[in-house]
Amino acid sequence: MHQVKRRRGRLRNPPPYLHRLRLCPRHSPFCVVVSVFAMTTLWKDILQNEELIQYVAPIAIDVALLQGVLMRTKDDPNASDVVNYAPFTLLPSPVPKDLLEQAYSIQQDFNLLVDKVSQDAEFLECTLASIIKVDDFTAQLFKIYKQVLDEGIAQSVVLGINRSDYMFDYGADDSAALKQVEINTIAASFGGLTSRTTTVHRHVMNVLGKSKEASKLLSNNPSKGIAMGIARAWQLYGSDRAVVMFLVEEAQRNIFDQRCIENELWIRNIKVIRKSFKDVFEKASLESEKKLYIDGQEVAVVYYREGYMPRSYNEQNWEARLLLEKSRAVKCPDIATQLVGTKKVQQELSQPGVLERFLPNEPEAVARLRATFTGLYSLELDEEGDKMVAIAIADPDRFVLKPQREGGGNNLYGDELKQVLEKIKDSSERTSYILMDKIKPLPTLNYLLRAHCPLKISECVSELGIFGVYIRHGQTLVMNKHVGHLLRTKAIEHADGGVAAGVAVLDTPYMI
């Protein structure tokens, strides 16, 4: 028998049957057998040529700067007179074609699911009941949600811009499955910069003499699709004089990503303003019919690029958030939709019969969604929760411990996971977390280009995000689209964290 030896995700002497992509006969139709050889040896001729790497890396950086793949510096996050390129991979990374297509095919299902869940107050209240007792941030969001619900929701147009993130989970038989990491329902970022990254990688491939491979890179422009959704919501609001307000952080290091979307709106003759929570607290007001005004301008759409972490808020900022939520303006997201993005809701949606509650007449959509779920476990103070705590402490490398947080860098792994669970195992604090099976992607090789960092080859894993946009006007869904993708790649020594957190870098999928 042909022997296959693994060493940290690489294969020695791969057998011939691994040179093709096919459906996995032992698993669901959503599982494929992927050419592990193709995944782990892509660009081998380039990666082993150090002289060629030294030649092409500066070209890649110059093209990134030329294309506007930019971020402000950590030292001066509010000035654009000194900027640098956003970190990115030198070469596009391999992605199984079938799994990329699967991720795109289910985005409209996820859009619909998020919208349905956001309208179910009973489900949200029941699901988050234990969380809001121990997690102050989620509790404050929920308090505003309940207050707005009790007073009556003023907005008639709902705009959702989300990003569903996945990794490729590899089984012992080399079968690969698309598994959801999370869905981001607020401030889903890098739709702008990733719209420009493909051009960089296409140019690099051409310089390397791989024009055929360059032509296979998918066109990708999430910023245009996101702007299209905002523009449609602005139109449905019904006032040509009203503006779109980007709600932004005080420190705006990732401004160029946002400008890509902003400029698409200006092209459509839609005025965009940028304000912080502090600006809203000091200058905003509700006028007749709960119309939102700031600096004398009526606001049609509030697009949140802030407000997803506890550090975003002080007492005044919470008051500003309440004012925004009470207004007639289209919030993206409204606070109900932000709550749908919590890890606890993700875990509850994976339970038997829950998807059917929201999609009662769509068994095929339910099957498509459920196929992407990995194991998600509650840590409630009950027998099942006790069992999962014990299992995780005994085998911490099997799991990820997730709090109700966005923004990257919050999850716990390995010994740290074990230590935290041992500390809180008998406390209600454990209910503020969920437990998730660790997804096991296949490492590949690449160069991660970062400003002021040495050029070195790294073993990497990638995470694929699909952007979705939907609009509901009253009870009518008037838009439901996928609008592009984001691939982020990081070295395997980093367990958690995205591009903004300084861990992952921007990438482009190369389908195999």
C-alpha positions in Angstrom: 0.0 0.0 0.0 1.2 3.5 -0.8 2.3 5.1 2.5 1.4 8.7 3.2 3.4 10.4 5.9 2.3 13.7 7.4 4.5 16.3 8.9 2.8 19.5 10.1 0.3 19.4 7.3 2.7 18.5 4.5 2.8 15.3 2.6 5.8 13.2 1.5 5.4 10.9 -1.5 1.7 11.8 -2.2 -0.2 8.9 -3.9 -1.8 9.5 -7.3 -5.4 9.6 -5.9 -4.7 12.8 -4.1 -4.2 14.7 -7.4 -7.9 15.3 -8.0 -10.9 16.9 -6.3 -14.0 14.8 -5.9 -17.0 14.3 -3.6 -16.3 12.4 -0.5 -18.4 9.2 -0.6 -18.4 8.7 3.2 -19.7 12.1 4.0 -22.4 14.5 3.1 -22.5 16.1 -0.4 -21.0 19.2 1.3 -17.8 17.4 1.9 -15.1 17.0 -0.7 -11.8 15.1 -1.0 -9.2 17.8 -1.9 -5.9 17.3 -3.6 -3.7 17.7 -0.5 -0.7 17.6 -2.8 -2.0 20.5 -4.8 -2.8 22.5 -1.6 0.6 22.1 0.0 2.8 22.4 -3.1 1.2 25.3 -4.9 3.9 27.8 -6.0 6.7 25.4 -4.9 8.9 26.6 -7.8 8.6 30.2 -6.6 8.8 29.6 -2.9 12.1 27.6 -3.2 13.7 30.4 -5.3 15.0 32.9 -2.7 16.5 35.2 -5.4 13.2 35.4 -7.1 11.4 36.1 -3.9 13.8 39.0 -3.1 13.2 40.4 -6.5 9.4 40.2 -6.6 8.6 41.2 -3.0 9.4 44.9 -3.4 7.4 45.0 -6.7 4.4 43.5 -4.8 4.7 46.2 -2.1 4.9 49.0 -4.7 1.8 47.7 -6.5 0.0 47.5 -3.1 0.8 51.2 -2.5 -0.1 52.1 -6.0 -3.5 50.3 -5.7 -4.3 51.9 -2.4 -4.0 48.8 -0.2 -3.2 51.1 2.7 -3.5 51.6 6.4 -2.6 54.5 8.7 0.3 53.8 11.1 -0.1 52.8 14.7 1.9 55.8 15.8 -0.4 58.3 14.1 -3.8 56.6 13.4 -5.6 59.8 12.5 -3.2 61.3 10.0 -2.8 60.3 6.3 0.4 62.2 5.6 2.4 59.1 6.6 0.8 55.8 5.7 2.0 52.3 4.8 0.7 49.3 3.0 -1.8 47.0 4.7 -0.2 43.6 5.4 -0.8 41.0 2.6 0.5 37.7 1.3 3.1 37.7 -1.5 1.3 35.0 -3.4 -2.4 34.1 -3.6 -3.3 31.1 -1.4 -5.0 27.8 -2.5 -8.7 27.5 -1.8 -10.8 24.4 -2.8 -13.0 25.6 -5.7 -16.0 23.5 -4.5 -15.9 25.0 -1.0 -15.5 28.6 -2.2 -18.6 28.0 -4.4 -20.4 26.5 -1.5 -19.7 29.5 0.7 -21.1 31.8 -1.9 -24.2 29.6 -2.5 -25.3 29.8 1.2 -24.7 33.5 1.8 -28.3 34.4 0.9 -29.5 31.7 3.3 -27.5 33.3 6.1 -28.7 36.7 5.2 -32.3 35.5 5.4 -31.6 33.7 8.7 -30.1 36.7 10.4 -33.0 38.9 9.4 -35.5 36.3 10.6 -33.8 35.9 14.0 -33.5 39.7 14.5 -37.3 39.9 14.4 -37.9 37.2 17.0 -37.8 39.0 20.4 -38.8 35.9 22.3 -36.0 33.9 20.9 -33.4 36.6 21.6 -34.6 37.1 25.1 -34.6 33.4 25.9 -31.3 32.7 24.3 -29.4 35.6 25.9 -31.1 35.3 29.3 -28.1 33.8 31.0 -25.5 35.9 29.2 -27.0 39.3 30.2 -26.7 38.2 33.9 -22.9 37.9 33.7 -21.8 40.0 30.6 -22.2 43.7 31.2 -21.6 44.6 27.5 -24.2 42.3 26.1 -26.6 43.3 28.9 -26.3 47.0 28.0 -27.0 46.2 24.3 -30.0 44.1 25.3 -31.3 46.9 27.6 -31.3 49.3 24.7 -32.9 46.7 22.5 -35.7 46.2 24.9 -36.3 49.9 25.5 -36.5 50.6 21.7 -38.8 47.6 21.3 -41.1 48.8 24.1 -41.3 52.3 22.7 -41.9 51.1 19.2 -39.3 50.7 16.4 -39.2 53.9 14.3 -37.3 52.7 11.3 -39.2 50.9 8.5 -36.1 50.0 6.4 -33.7 47.4 7.7 -30.2 47.1 6.1 -27.9 44.2 6.9 -24.3 44.1 5.9 -22.7 40.9 7.2 -19.7 38.6 6.6 -19.9 34.9 7.2 -16.4 33.5 8.0 -15.2 30.0 7.4 -12.2 27.7 7.6 -11.6 24.5 5.7 -11.7 21.5 8.1 -9.6 18.5 7.0 -10.5 15.0 8.2 -8.1 12.1 8.7 -9.2 10.8 5.2 -8.2 14.2 3.6 -11.8 15.1 3.2 -12.3 18.9 3.4 -15.5 20.6 4.7 -16.5 24.2 4.9 -17.1 25.1 8.6 -18.3 28.4 9.9 -16.2 30.3 12.4 -18.7 33.1 13.0 -21.0 35.6 11.3 -20.2 39.2 11.7 -23.3 41.4 11.8 -21.6 44.7 12.7 -18.7 46.6 11.1 -17.7 43.7 8.9 -14.4 45.2 7.6 -11.9 44.9 4.7 -14.5 44.9 2.0 -12.7 47.9 0.6 -9.1 46.9 0.7 -9.8 43.3 -0.5 -11.5 44.9 -3.5 -8.0 46.1 -4.5 -5.9 43.2 -3.3 -6.7 40.9 -6.3 -5.1 43.4 -8.7 -1.9 43.2 -6.6 -1.7 39.4 -6.8 -2.6 39.4 -10.4 0.3 41.7 -11.2 2.7 39.6 -9.0 1.7 36.5 -10.9 2.3 38.2 -14.3 5.7 39.4 -13.2 6.5 35.8 -12.2 5.6 34.6 -15.6 2.4 33.0 -14.5 -0.1 34.9 -16.7 -2.4 31.9 -17.1 -2.6 31.5 -13.3 -3.1 35.3 -13.0 -6.1 35.2 -15.3 -7.8 32.6 -13.0 -8.0 35.0 -10.0 -11.6 35.9 -9.4 -12.7 39.5 -9.8 -13.8 40.8 -6.4 -15.4 44.1 -5.3 -17.3 43.9 -2.0 -17.0 47.7 -1.6 -19.2 48.3 -4.6 -21.8 45.8 -3.4 -21.8 47.2 0.2 -22.2 50.7 -1.2 -25.0 49.5 -3.4 -26.9 48.2 -0.3 -26.3 51.5 1.6 -27.5 53.5 -1.5 -30.7 51.4 -1.8 -31.5 51.9 1.9 -30.8 55.6 1.5 -33.2 55.7 -1.4 -35.9 53.9 0.5 -35.6 56.3 3.4 -37.1 58.8 1.0 -35.2 62.1 1.3 -32.8 63.3 -1.3 -31.3 65.9 1.1 -30.5 63.3 3.9 -27.0 62.0 4.4 -25.3 58.7 5.1 -23.4 58.8 8.4 -20.4 56.5 9.0 -20.1 56.0 12.7 -16.4 55.7 13.3 -13.8 55.2 16.0 -11.8 58.1 17.4 -8.7 56.4 16.1 -9.3 55.7 12.4 -6.3 53.6 11.3 -8.4 51.6 8.8 -9.9 54.6 7.1 -8.9 53.6 3.6 -11.0 50.5 3.8 -13.9 52.7 4.7 -13.1 55.3 2.0 -13.5 52.7 -0.7 -17.2 52.3 0.3 -17.6 56.0 1.0 -16.3 57.0 -2.5 -18.7 54.6 -4.2 -21.5 56.5 -2.5 -20.2 59.9 -3.5 -20.1 58.6 -7.1 -23.8 58.1 -6.7 -24.2 61.7 -5.5 -25.0 60.5 -1.9 -23.4 62.8 0.7 -21.4 61.0 3.4 -20.4 62.4 6.8 -18.1 60.7 9.4 -19.0 61.1 13.1 -18.0 59.5 16.4 -20.2 58.5 19.3 -18.9 61.7 21.0 -20.1 63.8 18.1 -23.6 62.1 18.3 -23.8 62.8 22.0 -22.8 66.4 21.7 -24.6 67.4 18.4 -27.3 65.0 17.4 -31.0 65.2 18.2 -34.3 63.7 17.3 -36.8 66.0 15.6 -40.4 65.4 14.5 -41.3 61.8 13.6 -38.0 60.7 15.3 -35.9 62.0 12.4 -32.2 62.1 13.3 -30.3 65.3 12.8 -26.6 66.2 13.4 -25.1 69.5 12.5 -28.4 70.5 10.9 -28.3 67.6 8.5 -30.9 64.8 8.4 -29.4 61.3 8.6 -30.9 58.6 6.4 -28.5 55.8 7.1 -26.2 55.1 10.1 -23.4 52.7 9.0 -21.6 51.4 12.1 -17.9 50.9 11.8 -17.7 51.2 15.6 -19.6 50.0 18.6 -18.8 46.3 18.6 -16.5 46.2 21.7 -16.9 47.3 25.3 -14.0 49.8 24.9 -16.2 51.7 22.4 -18.5 52.9 25.2 -18.6 55.1 28.2 -21.8 56.5 29.8 -22.1 59.2 27.1 -21.6 56.8 24.3 -24.3 54.5 25.6 -26.6 57.5 25.6 -25.6 58.3 22.0 -26.3 54.7 21.0 -29.7 54.8 22.5 -30.5 58.0 20.6 -29.4 56.5 17.3 -31.5 53.3 17.9 -34.6 55.3 18.8 -34.4 57.3 15.5 -36.1 56.7 12.2 -32.7 56.5 10.4 -31.8 53.1 8.9 -29.2 51.6 11.3 -26.7 49.1 9.8 -27.0 47.1 11.9 -29.9 47.8 14.2 -29.3 46.7 17.7 -31.3 43.5 17.3 -29.2 42.4 14.3 -26.0 43.1 16.4 -27.3 40.8 19.1 -27.9 38.1 16.4 -24.1 38.2 15.9 -23.4 37.0 19.4 -21.7 33.7 19.9 -24.5 32.5 22.1 -27.0 32.9 19.3 -24.6 31.1 16.9 -24.5 28.2 19.4 -28.2 28.1 19.9 -28.9 28.1 16.1 -26.9 24.9 15.8 -29.3 23.0 18.1 -31.8 20.5 16.6 -35.0 22.1 15.3 -33.9 25.8 15.7 -33.1 26.5 12.1 -36.5 25.0 11.2 -38.2 27.6 13.5 -36.9 30.4 11.3 -37.0 28.6 7.9 -40.0 26.4 8.3 -40.7 25.8 4.6 -37.1 25.6 3.4 -35.6 22.2 4.2 -32.9 22.6 1.6 -31.7 25.9 3.0 -31.7 24.3 6.5 -29.5 21.5 5.2 -27.1 23.9 3.5 -26.7 26.0 6.6 -26.4 23.1 9.0 -23.7 21.5 6.9 -21.4 24.4 7.8 -21.9 24.2 11.5 -19.1 22.6 13.6 -19.7 21.4 17.2 -21.0 24.3 19.3 -21.7 23.7 23.0 -23.5 25.6 25.8 -21.8 26.1 29.1 -25.0 26.7 31.1 -25.1 25.7 34.7 -26.8 22.3 34.1 -25.8 18.7 33.5 -24.9 19.2 29.9 -22.8 22.3 30.7 -21.0 20.4 33.4 -20.2 17.6 31.0 -18.8 19.9 28.4 -16.6 21.8 30.9 -15.2 18.4 32.1 -14.5 17.3 28.5 -12.8 20.6 27.6 -10.6 20.6 30.7 -9.6 17.0 29.9 -8.9 17.7 26.2 -8.4 21.5 25.7 -6.7 21.2 22.4 -10.0 19.9 20.8 -11.9 23.2 21.5 -12.0 27.0 21.3 -13.5 29.0 24.2 -15.4 32.0 22.8 -16.7 35.0 24.7 -19.5 37.3 23.3 -17.0 39.6 21.6 -16.1 40.8 18.1 -12.9 42.3 16.7 -10.4 39.4 17.0 -8.0 38.3 19.7 -10.7 37.3 22.2 -10.8 33.5 22.0 -9.0 31.1 24.3 -7.1 27.9 23.3 -5.1 25.1 24.8 -3.6 25.6 28.3 -5.2 29.1 28.6 -8.6 27.6 27.8 -8.1 24.9 30.5 -6.9 27.4 33.1 -9.9 29.7 32.6 -12.4 26.9 32.7 -10.8 25.4 35.8 -11.2 28.9 37.4 -14.8 29.5 36.5 -16.2 25.9 36.2 -18.5 26.3 39.2 -19.3 30.0 38.5 -22.1 31.5 36.5 -19.4 33.4 34.7 -18.9 30.3 32.5 -22.2 31.0 30.8 -20.8 34.1 29.2 -18.8 31.7 26.9 -19.5 29.1 24.4 -17.4 26.1 23.5 -16.7 25.3 19.8 -14.9 22.4 18.2 -11.5 23.5 16.9 -11.5 23.6 13.1 -8.4 21.9 11.6 -7.3 23.6 8.4 -4.4 22.4 6.2 -1.2 24.5 6.5 0.3 25.9 3.3 3.5 28.0 2.7 3.6 31.7 1.8 5.3 34.9 2.6 3.5 37.4 4.8 4.5 41.0 3.8 4.4 43.5 6.7 5.9 46.9 6.9 9.3 46.9 8.7 9.3 43.1 9.1 11.9 40.7 7.7 11.0 38.7 4.7 10.6 35.0 5.7 8.5 32.0 4.7 5.7 30.9 7.0 3.4 28.0 7.4 0.0 29.5 7.2 -3.7 28.9 7.4 -6.5 30.9 5.8 -10.0 32.1 6.7 -12.6 32.8 4.0 -15.3 35.4 4.5 -18.3 36.0 2.2 -20.0 39.4 2.4 -23.8 39.6 2.3 -26.2 42.5 1.9 -29.9 42.4 2.5 -32.7 45.0 2.8 -36.1 44.6 4.3 -38.7 47.3 3.8 -41.5 46.7 6.3 -42.0 42.9 5.9 -40.8 42.8 2.2 -37.3 41.6 1.5 -36.2 43.9 -1.4 -32.6 42.8 -1.6 -30.7 39.7 -0.7 -27.2 39.3 -2.3 -23.7 38.0 -1.8 -21.3 40.8 -2.9 -17.8 39.4 -2.6 -15.2 37.6 -0.5 -12.4 38.2 1.9 -9.5 35.8 2.4 -7.2 36.4 5.4 -4.1 34.4 6.1 -2.0 34.1 9.2 1.0 32.1 10.4 0.1 28.9 12.3 1.8 30.1 15.5 -1.0 32.6 15.9 -4.2 31.0 17.2 -6.5 34.0 17.0 -6.7 37.5 15.6 -7.5 39.3 12.3 -5.9 41.9 10.1 -7.0 44.8 12.3 -5.6 43.0 15.3 -2.2 42.7 13.6 -2.1 39.0 13.1 -3.7 38.0 9.8 -2.9 39.6 6.4 -5.0 40.2 3.3 -5.0 37.5 0.7 -6.6 36.3 -2.6 -8.0 32.8 -3.2 -6.5 30.7 -6.0 -9.0 28.0 -6.8 -7.8 24.4 -7.1 
